[in-house]
């Protein structure tokens, strides 16, 4: 069996490959296969923690679905890729995930109230999210 570079796998391909490796371990009971599968899985987990990477849009992808997939705000996705229109199949998008808190804006939340709550400034909240004001339902990074 030949394994591809896990960096280029989609989530489904990674899941199928890990399942295949584990199935072979159970089928053949080989210590070597168990060792290789553990290394492969650790490599996969390490790559999943990458903060900056590229993603190729598929046929049914939208800005919203891609943002949800990677748990980032749509505004950040648009800003990082200078997007003027919706993504198309085959578009290569730059994804930047930061270790930050994502917050879903609730009714009556303001930039100043969130700045006080999270010990930051209004300007930082607005500029980090590429918006001039906050509105209900917006997911922002803090």
N, C-alpha and C positions, 0 to 999 in steps of 0.2 A: 504494500500500500504506500502511496506517495502523498505526502502532506505539503500543501502550499504554504507560502509565507502568511502567517496569521494576520499581519498588518493589513493585507488587502482583502480580508474576508468581510462579508456582511455579518450581521449578528446571527442570522439564520444559518449561514455557512459555518460559523464558529460553533454554534450549538450542535449542528449535525456532525461536524468533525470531532468534537469532543465526545459526543455520544458514540461515534464509530470507534474511536480509540478505546473508550471504556468497554465497549462491547467486545472488542478484540482481546482486551485484558481478561475479561471474564471467560471468553471462549477458549483462549489458549493458556490461561493461567500463568503467563510468563512474567517473571520478575522484571526482565528487560523492558517489556511492553508497559508494565506498570510504572517503571522509572521514567520512561520516555513520556508517558501520558501526564505524569505529574509535572515534568519539566515544561511540556507544551502548555498545560493549564496555567502554570505560574507565569509563563511568557505572555499568555493571553491576558491574564489579569493585569500584568504590568502595562501592556499596551493600552488597555482600557482606561488607565489613569492618565494617559497623555493629555496635555492641556491644549495643545495646538496641533491641528491636523487638517487634512482636506477630505471632503466628502463629495462623491459624484451623485448628483440628483438622478432619481429614477423616474419612470413614466408617471406614477401617481403622486409624486412628491409636490408639496406646496411649501411655502415659507413657514406656515403655521405647523405643518406636520414635521418638518425638519427641526424646527425650534423645539417642538415637544419631544422629538426623538432624542435630542441631545440636552434637553433641559436648560435651554438658554432663551432669553427674550428674543422675539422676532425683530425688535428694533436693533439689537446687537448684530443679528445675522445680516440685516440690510446694511447696516453701517460698515461692518467688516468687509463686505463684498461689493460695496458701492452699487447696490441693486436699484434699478429704476422701475423694473417690471417683475412679474412673477417668474420664478425659476422654471426652466425647461429641462426635459430629460437630457442628461448628458452634461449639464452645467457642473463645473467644478467649484465647490464652495469652500471657503476657508472657515474653519470652525475654531473658536477659541473659548475653551472652558476654563474659567477661573475658580479657584477655591473661594467662593463667596456664598452669601445667603441669597436665595431667591425668595421674593416676597410678593404675594398676590395682593394688590391694592384693594382695600375694602371701602365701603361707603364712608364718607366723611374723613378719609385719610388725606392728609396734605403733606407736601414735601417737608414743611417745617415740623409737623408732628412726628413724622417718621425719622427726621434728623435727630430730634430729641430722644426718641425711643431707641435708636440704634447708635447714638453717640457719633454722629457725623454731621455734615453740613447739607443744607438744602441744595446748594449749587453742585456739590459732588454727586448727590443722588440724581439730579436732573441731567448733568453732563455725562455721567457714567452710563446712563440709559438712553442718551440721545433724544430726550424729550424736553419740551418747554413746560409741561404741566403733567400732573398725574390724574388718572381717571380710574373709576371702578373697573376691576377685572384685569388691569394691566399687570403683567408680571415684570418686576424690576429686580435688578441685582443690587445688593447693598454691601 
